[in-house]
């Protein structure tokens, strides 16, 4: 049965540049514990506010995981550092095309990770 999780990406554990397969630690809204999410999360960064659609599975070695079928970005945080990776450049184009709100993080600036 498909479920939905809303929250923030706290850490990227693994990312494949070839196909976007990602293993990440995710902080769901209303929960104090992090959960592991897996799936094609192409170009998702730490701090991204996401709504995930998927289902729970149990990996024989890594335990309980949320398998992502689809995801929606709520807000993107950008460090402002130059990136010369073609995938990152495409990611910025997609953010612009979909009119996803972004906020530039400057040194010493505190930014909440929840959408405003």
N, C-alpha and C positions, 0 to 999 in steps of 0.2 A: 504494500500500500504506500502510495507516494505521500510524503510529508513536506512541510516547509520549515526552514530555519532562517531567522533574521539575526544578523549580528555583524561582527568585525573580524577580519583576518588578523590574527596576532603573530603568526610565524609561518613562513614557507619552509617546509622540511625537505621537499623534493620538487623539482620542476624540470620537465623535459621540453627543451626548445623545439624539438621535432614535431611533437603533437599536442603540446600544452598540458599533458597529464601532470597533475599537481597533487601533492600530499601537503596539507596545511593544518595548522592548529587554529581553531575558530572559536570565538567567544560569542555564544548565542545570547540574545537579549533575555534578561530575566533569569539567567543561570550564573552560578559562580564558578563552575568548572569549564575548562576548555574541552572541546571535542575535536576529533580528527575528521577531516573531510577529504575526500578523494574524488578525482574526476578531471575532466577537461575544463580547467579554469584558466584558459589562455589569457595572459597579460594581467592577471590579478596581482596586486601588490599588498604588502603589509599595510594595515590601516584602512583598507577598502571596506566600505559598508556594503554588505551584500544581502540579498534575499535568495536563499538556495532552495531548490526543489529537488527532491530525491527520496532515498529510502535508507534505512539502517541495515548494515550487514555486519558479519563478524568474520574478520580475517583470521586464519588459523595461527598466524605468528604475531600479528599486530593488534588483534582484538577488535573491539567495536569501532565502526567507522560509518560516517554518513556518506553514501555514494551519491554524488551530485549528477543530476540529469540535465538541469538547466539552472542558470543563475541570472540575477539582475543586479546591476551596480546602483547604489544609491548616491555615493559620493566618492571621489578619488582624491587622495592626498599626493602631492608631488613635491619632492625635495628641492626642485629647482636646479639640480645639478644637470650638466649636459650629458646626454645619452646618445651614443652613436651606434645603437643597435637597431637594425631594420625592424625587428619585431616591436621594439619600444616605440619607434616612430609610427608604425601602423596602429599601435594601441592608442597613441595620442590622437591620431586621425579619427579612430572609432569613437573616442570620447567626445570629440568635437562634433562629429556627425550626429551622434545620439543626444547631444546637448546635456551631457552628464555634468553636474556641478563639480568644479575642482577648486581646491584651495592650495595656495603656495605656502609651504612651510619655510620659515626663515629661522636662522640660528637663534636659539633662546626663546622662540615663540611657542606657546602652548596652544595646541589645536585639539579640540575634542574630536573623537572619531564617529560620533553619531550625527546623522544628517540634521541640519538646522531647519 
